[in-house]
Amino acid sequence: MTATMARTKISPAAIELLQSKLRGELVQPGESGYEEARKVYNALHDRFPAVIVQPADTADVVAAVSFARDQGLDLSIKSGAHNVAGFGTNDGGVIIDMSGMNSVSVDPANRVAQIGGGATWGDVDHATHVFGLATPGGILSTTGVAGLTLGGGFGYLTRRYGLCCDNVISAEVVTANGQIVTTSETENADLFWALRGGGGNFGVVTRFEFKLHPVSMVYGGPIFFPAEASARVLRLFRDFIATAPIEFSGFLGYHEAPPAPFVPEALHGHKACAIVVCYTGPMEDAEAAIRPIREAGPVALDLCGPIPYPALNSMFDALLPHGLNHYWKADFVRELSDEAIDIQARFGPEVPNFLSLMHLYPLDGAVQQVDKNATAFTYRDVEFTHIIAGIDMDAANMSARTAWVRDYWAALHPHSAGGAYINFLMDEGQDRIKTTYLENYPRLVETKRHWDPENLFHMNQNIRPD
Ligand SMILES: Cc1cc2nc3c(=O)[nH]c(=O)nc-3n(C[C@H](O)[C@H](O)[C@H](O)COP(=O)(O)OP(=O)(O)OC[C@H]3O[C@@H](n4cnc5c(N)ncnc54)[C@H](O)[C@@H]3O)c2cc1C
């Protein structure tokens, strides 16, 4: 489809009526701002929606949802736009671009934040850090709170304070019939259960209420080892995590050392295995707590030390900007076996360029303290989740990047728990979605039937109501 084709689908009168209900912007093909507004983070998805609504408030969201429903159009919701499967955009339909609804207000006495449905983790860090508070977000500050949290969400504070969705106290949601509902453990509890892991299937979240925790300065950053040492480093990381203090969060990754200012030139282009640390315990205990990591192998570069949490949370933003091409595969890992480590050590050092990566995130600690049926996010009995991402500036290189990802993943998959984190999936079909929710899937279908029986919200890892 092209912008011209996208424009012809809807009557001008219907657009005019929608426009009259909005305080925010309505952008159509050919208008200034359209080219920017139609884009999502993953450049592989080059689509041409007919109408983009940039709501100023919840009433605007109601108008946009009702318009898409009444016109029978595909409806995409985007907040941080990071969804790599491309659900944040479409051809000929409607996008609700929530990014303008990004205000964050903090109640420091009660350690609670009200977070707009279009905020990024950078918006949250900015508002909470002045009070010496934070909540678990992702590992970049540019990712959206909504998409990440609705899929479960994990990052630097997860082993200590749980998944992002575990920190949601309540949410305001615009449902498929245009109702505005509040949902919490005590109000519309079925919807609250489903929102915590079930993705964007149930409505548009216009506001979250989040718990905050006393996190300000942390001891963190990456420690790089030569890729040749990676089997040893991986074994050490696995064993370290099994008994690591709850104050330790972080992850292990394979990378090619980027041409970044913080990397000495002599290391640019070298393959490395890195452990990125975030220690939130007392600063005076940090060095002793992470000593086993520093002793895991010959350290090539050590950038770990005291750092404000928002600085750690945004340290890698510039390395992964919007507009690159992404192909991802992922799995949950119940136990990291020696065989799986050997496979990692075979494929990881072949990471093809400085953008592509493998990351291994621990999912133990506070994540496992919540019952696996207490929220829609099911895989709480695994130790890790990995993601293999082929990333390139040039779409012409993507078949080679994709081949590396597929071969790597296929070798590891037999050692996995079966399902994959919903937010790391591409568009991989219904079976993969069911394998990810396991016994929670029927309850998700039931909840979908109640809140969205016509499947208006289907541009997502879809829970089908039928
Ligand atoms: C560079 C990068 C780093 C990442 N790091 C992490 C990480 O550290 N931890 C982690 O858990 N995940 C991580 N992810 C995965 C991330 O969780 C998903 O990409 C997620 O979909 C991003 O959310 P978003 O709001 O930015 O994306 P969007 O594309 O805006 O939204 C994704 C989906 O969420 C739904 N949605 C979005 N906003 C709303 C809303 N307001 N109401 C209802 N539904 C909505 C829609 O279905 C939409 O298709 C990362 C992704 C990228 C690209």
The ligand as an SDF file (V2000), in Angstrom:
LIG
                    3D

 53 58  0  0  0  0  0  0  0  0999 V2000
   15.3930   -1.9110   21.9500 C   0  0  0  0  0  0  0  0  0  0  0  0
   14.4190   -2.6940   22.7640 C   0  0  0  0  0  0  0  0  0  0  0  0
   14.6890   -2.9750   24.0830 C   0  0  0  0  0  0  0  0  0  0  0  0
   13.7850   -3.7360   24.8330 C   0  0  0  0  0  0  0  0  0  0  0  0
   14.0810   -4.0220   26.1320 N   0  0  0  0  0  0  0  0  0  0  0  0
   13.1930   -4.7150   26.8750 C   0  0  0  0  0  0  0  0  0  0  0  0
   13.4380   -4.9600   28.2490 C   0  0  0  0  0  0  0  0  0  0  0  0
   14.4560   -4.5730   28.8000 O   0  0  0  0  0  0  0  0  0  0  0  0
   12.5200   -5.6390   28.9500 N   0  0  0  0  0  0  0  0  0  0  0  0
   11.3600   -6.0870   28.3830 C   0  0  0  0  0  0  0  0  0  0  0  0
   10.5440   -6.6790   29.0930 O   0  0  0  0  0  0  0  0  0  0  0  0
   11.0980   -5.8730   27.0810 N   0  0  0  0  0  0  0  0  0  0  0  0
   11.9930   -5.2040   26.3250 C   0  0  0  0  0  0  0  0  0  0  0  0
   11.7270   -4.9720   25.0070 N   0  0  0  0  0  0  0  0  0  0  0  0
   10.5290   -5.5410   24.4000 C   0  0  0  0  0  0  0  0  0  0  0  0
    9.3600   -4.6310   24.6780 C   0  0  0  0  0  0  0  0  0  0  0  0
    8.7650   -5.0450   25.8870 O   0  0  0  0  0  0  0  0  0  0  0  0
    8.3330   -4.7110   23.5500 C   0  0  0  0  0  0  0  0  0  0  0  0
    8.9370   -4.3170   22.3470 O   0  0  0  0  0  0  0  0  0  0  0  0
    7.1080   -3.8440   23.8570 C   0  0  0  0  0  0  0  0  0  0  0  0
    6.1100   -4.1770   22.9350 O   0  0  0  0  0  0  0  0  0  0  0  0
    7.4540   -2.3960   23.7500 C   0  0  0  0  0  0  0  0  0  0  0  0
    6.4310   -1.5790   24.2060 O   0  0  0  0  0  0  0  0  0  0  0  0
    6.2090   -0.1510   23.5240 P   0  0  0  0  0  0  0  0  0  0  0  0
    5.1220    0.5450   24.2470 O   0  0  0  0  0  0  0  0  0  0  0  0
    7.5040    0.5390   23.3460 O   0  0  0  0  0  0  0  0  0  0  0  0
    5.7860   -0.6310   22.0750 O   0  0  0  0  0  0  0  0  0  0  0  0
    4.5120   -0.3190   21.1610 P   0  0  0  0  0  0  0  0  0  0  0  0
    4.8940   -0.8320   19.8250 O   0  0  0  0  0  0  0  0  0  0  0  0
    4.1050    1.0890   21.2690 O   0  0  0  0  0  0  0  0  0  0  0  0
    3.4080   -1.2210   21.8040 O   0  0  0  0  0  0  0  0  0  0  0  0
    3.4950   -2.6210   21.7570 C   0  0  0  0  0  0  0  0  0  0  0  0
    2.1220   -3.2200   21.8280 C   0  0  0  0  0  0  0  0  0  0  0  0
    1.6040   -2.9780   23.1260 O   0  0  0  0  0  0  0  0  0  0  0  0
    0.2320   -2.6140   23.0430 C   0  0  0  0  0  0  0  0  0  0  0  0
    0.1080   -1.2560   23.5710 N   0  0  0  0  0  0  0  0  0  0  0  0
    0.9850   -0.2330   23.4990 C   0  0  0  0  0  0  0  0  0  0  0  0
    0.5370    0.8130   24.1840 N   0  0  0  0  0  0  0  0  0  0  0  0
   -0.6570    0.4610   24.6970 C   0  0  0  0  0  0  0  0  0  0  0  0
   -1.5980    1.1070   25.5290 C   0  0  0  0  0  0  0  0  0  0  0  0
   -1.4120    2.3550   25.9750 N   0  0  0  0  0  0  0  0  0  0  0  0
   -2.7060    0.4250   25.8690 N   0  0  0  0  0  0  0  0  0  0  0  0
   -2.9270   -0.8430   25.4410 C   0  0  0  0  0  0  0  0  0  0  0  0
   -2.0600   -1.5000   24.6640 N   0  0  0  0  0  0  0  0  0  0  0  0
   -0.9300   -0.8590   24.3080 C   0  0  0  0  0  0  0  0  0  0  0  0
   -0.1730   -2.7450   21.5920 C   0  0  0  0  0  0  0  0  0  0  0  0
   -0.6870   -4.0430   21.3760 O   0  0  0  0  0  0  0  0  0  0  0  0
    1.1350   -2.6000   20.8540 C   0  0  0  0  0  0  0  0  0  0  0  0
    1.1520   -3.2900   19.6190 O   0  0  0  0  0  0  0  0  0  0  0  0
   12.5930   -4.1950   24.2450 C   0  0  0  0  0  0  0  0  0  0  0  0
   12.3170   -3.8730   22.9160 C   0  0  0  0  0  0  0  0  0  0  0  0
   13.2150   -3.1430   22.1760 C   0  0  0  0  0  0  0  0  0  0  0  0
   12.9270   -2.8690   20.7300 C   0  0  0  0  0  0  0  0  0  0  0  0
  1  2  1  0
  2  3  1  0
  2 52  2  0
  3  4  2  0
  4  5  1  0
  4 50  1  0
  5  6  2  0
  6  7  1  0
  6 13  1  0
  7  8  2  0
  7  9  1  0
  9 10  1  0
 10 11  2  0
 10 12  1  0
 12 13  2  0
 13 14  1  0
 14 15  1  0
 14 50  1  0
 15 16  1  0
 16 17  1  0
 16 18  1  0
 18 19  1  0
 18 20  1  0
 20 21  1  0
 20 22  1  0
 22 23  1  0
 23 24  1  0
 24 25  2  0
 24 26  1  0
 24 27  1  0
 27 28  1  0
 28 29  2  0
 28 30  1  0
 28 31  1  0
 31 32  1  0
 32 33  1  0
 33 34  1  0
 33 48  1  0
 34 35  1  0
 35 36  1  0
 35 46  1  0
 36 37  1  0
 36 45  1  0
 37 38  2  0
 38 39  1  0
 39 40  1  0
 39 45  2  0
 40 41  1  0
 40 42  2  0
 42 43  1  0
 43 44  2  0
 44 45  1  0
 46 47  1  0
 46 48  1  0
 48 49  1  0
 50 51  2  0
 51 52  1  0
 52 53  1  0
M  END
$$$$
